[in-house]
Amino acid sequence: MPSPVARPLVWLCALPLACALPHAFADGPDAAKAALDRGYYQLAETLYRSALRTSPNSPQLLANLGFTLQMEGRDGEAERTLKQALTLKYLPLAYALLAVQRCRTRDLDEARPMVDRLLRENGNDAAIMAIVAPCYLEEGEPLAAVEVYTLLAARHQFPRDLAMVQLANAYISAAQFFTMKLKDANGSADYVAAIVGARDSASANARAAYPLAENRSPYFHADASYEKALEVWHKHPGDAALLYQLVVLSGEEVLKTIQACQDEFPDSVYLEQFRAEVLADQGQQAEAIATLEQLIASHPDTPEVRYTLGMLYRKSGDWQRAANVFGDQLRSNPQDERSAARLSEALLNLNRYKEMETLLKPRVDTPHPAIWAVLDLATAEQKLGDPHAAIQLLVSAEREDASNKTIHYRLIRLYSLTGDPAAALLETARFHDAASSRQ
C-alpha cells in the first residue's frame, strides 16, 4: 500500500512565508536558497539563473536550479538541468533528484539502479534518503524502504509522523513480500495456515506456529527481532520458518508503528491518509473515499491527499474517476507534470488516445520536453494508427537521452512493425550499448 511519490523535500519548502527576503541577500546564491526555502520558486529560479550567468559551469547551482524547477512542476526542464549538472560533476543531490524524477514519471526501469546506488553509497545520509525514500515503495523494494524510513523516523530532516506512516507502509509491503516467498517455500503449509487463521479470526497474534518452527529450523529463534531475523534469512533465504517469522514480525511492526504514531501525532493528516488506504485495501472503497474527501475538505491546501484519492482510484482500476481527479489537479495547477503523467496513464487505460494527444502535444512542443510525455504521445500516435509519427517522436527523445533503454526498445519494435529491419538492427545495437553503459 505505498503512498505516491511526493515532490522531494516539499515539506522543507512549506515553511511559513512570514517575512520577506533579508535585504542582505538581494542577489546571488544565498538569496536564491533563501527564496527556495521559503517557497518563492519563481524568484529562486530567477536568482539561480542570474548566478549561473556568472558561473555557468557550477554543478551545485545547476542542481539547485533543477530542484527549483521540480518544485515548480516543470519536470522536463528540471531533468535536463540535473543531467547538465551531473555531466560536470557527480553530486548525490542531483542524482537523487533525477532518480525521483524517473520514479514520479513511472520510468521505474531507469529509476531502480539509481536508487540502489544511492542506498549503497548514501544510505546514512538522511537528507539524500529523504528525497528518494518514496521510490523504494513505488518500485517494490520493501526491505530497502524499511531501512530508509527507519533512518528517517529517527532523524530531524523529515517529518516524524510522515516517516512513521511510510515505515508502516514499508512493513506492509515487506509482509507481502515474505508471504509470497513463504508460499513458494518447501514445508510452508503449516506456517501459511497459522497466518491465514490469524487473519480470518481478526487476531493480531499470528505466532501459533512458532513452536513448530523452533522444532523444524535450527536458524529460528522465537525472540529474534525483525532486524535479527532478516540478517539470518539473508544467509538462509529458503528457510520456511524464517520466512514465516518475518511475515509475523513485519505485521507486528505495522501495528507498533501506527500505534506509536497515533500516540504521538493523533491529528496527523498522514495518519488519516494511511487509514483511508487501509480501508481501501480491505475492500471498503466507499469508506476510504469518504475519508479522503473529508480530509480534502478540512485540508484543501494539501494536494497530496487529493493525489492519493486519484491513486486509490488508479489502484482499483477505476480509471474514469482517476482521470477526473488528476484532471482537476491539472486544471488547478497546469504546471503539475506529475498529475499530467497520471492523467495520461488514465486516458491510455480508457483507450482515449485522441485526448492523450490533445493533452500531450503542447507539453512535447517545447525545447526540452519531459521524456515521459514524449513516450506517452508516441504511444497515442501508434494507437491512432500513425507509427511513423511515433517513430519521429522517439527519435527526438533519443537525441535528448541516448542512454534510455526504453526509447531504444520502443524504436526496435516500431521499425520492425513498419518494415525497416536495417533501422531495427541499428537500434538494437544502441539498446545494447545503453544497457552495457549502465552496468
ABEGO torsion letter per residue (X at the ends): XBBBBBBBGAAAAABBBABBBBAABABEAAAAAAAAAAGBAAAAAAAAAAAAAABAABAAAAAAAAAAAAAAGBAAAAAAAAAAAAAABBBAAAAAAAAAAAAAAGBAAAAAAAAAAAAAAAAABAAAAAAAAAAAAAAGBAAAAAAAAAAAAABAABBAAAAAAAAAAAAAAAAAAAAAAAAABBGAAAAAAAAAAAAAAGBABAAAAAAAAAAABAABBAABBAAAAAAAAAABAABAAAAAAAAAAAAAAAAAAAAAAAAABAABAAAAAAAAAAAAAAGBAAAAAAAAAAAAAABAABAAAAAAAAAAAAAAGBAAAAAAAAAAAAAABAABAAAAAAAAAAAAAAGBAAAAAAAAAAAABBABBBAAAAAAAAAAAAAAGBAAAAAAAAAAAAAABAABAAAAAAAAAAAAAAGBAAAAAAAAAAAAAAAAAAX
